[in-house]
Amino acid sequence: MHRKNPRRAAALLAAAVCALGLAAALLLDGPVRGDRAASKPIAEAPSGSASASAPADAPLTLSVRSAPPRPRKTPKPDRRAGERLLTLVNRTARTIWPAVANDPKHHLAATGWRLEPGARVSVVLPAHWDARVWGRTGCSFDSAGRGHCVTGDCGGRFQCGSRWGALPATLGEFNLDAWQDMDFYDVSLVDGSNLPMYINHTGGTPDKISSTGCVSAGCTKDANDTCPRTLRVTHDGAVVACRSACVALNTDQTCCRGQWAPRSRCRPSEWPIDSAALFKHAEPAAYSYVNDDATSVFTCKGSCDYRITFGRSP
């Protein structure tokens, strides 16, 4: 009877082990390097252990290293020529629901979002986009996206589509590529305010508003804090918005209509309640009434991206 040669068996076993190690290394780590770690997928037993003294034909135990997961890069928004990036930032201490009234000619896929305190979301804007942005507060929606907001509600829908928000609401207004490749934008309190807001841009011409919402005339504050009783909107005993004199009183004089339409006759200081002075103090860079153009309209020419911050200056 043919007897097994122990030395030959050990040699064959060693060759098999090397082949297994090479295959495991190729599968897991790519080409085998000359260092020991890359060529050692087989577990080594401590000297003196049962495995170290096992016979050559004993079963082998392989320890295969798991390949570490590769970190996934966050994909950058797919942007085409003329498109801009708009980032919405919540710097308030409560959850808000930003919204957009869609430009009929240049639609966005989403027109409503939910932002926890400190959160942000970015949206790619089409070229020639002409629309308004605002923040909603005190919202509650069901799984179908139907519900209600205390301020800024747009027909009880989470996704606003082309619906405008209920007044009063602080508005961010944009008209991109409006004239000679120039963008025009502003924050408007003409109809009132529900949240402090300021807008910054990057790229293109220098930004005249600081990253904390300040200009030479002052910084961004919450108009609700100083809103007179006649203009207040309250909910559960708290002031949630401040109406303009036009929205509250709806007269030709306070709305600069009819005989009060000319600039020379549209004088907020002569209104029963000068809401323009109130709003200009709260947000010096924002529209305080319909003719407040000189210190309220901002422009950017070039590759301009935008950031809307909901919240007062820190």
Summary of the structure (lengths in Angstrom):
residues: 314
radius of gyration: 32.9
end to end distance: 92.8
largest distance: 123.4
contacts: 915
relative contact order: 0.13
helix: 17%
strand: 28%
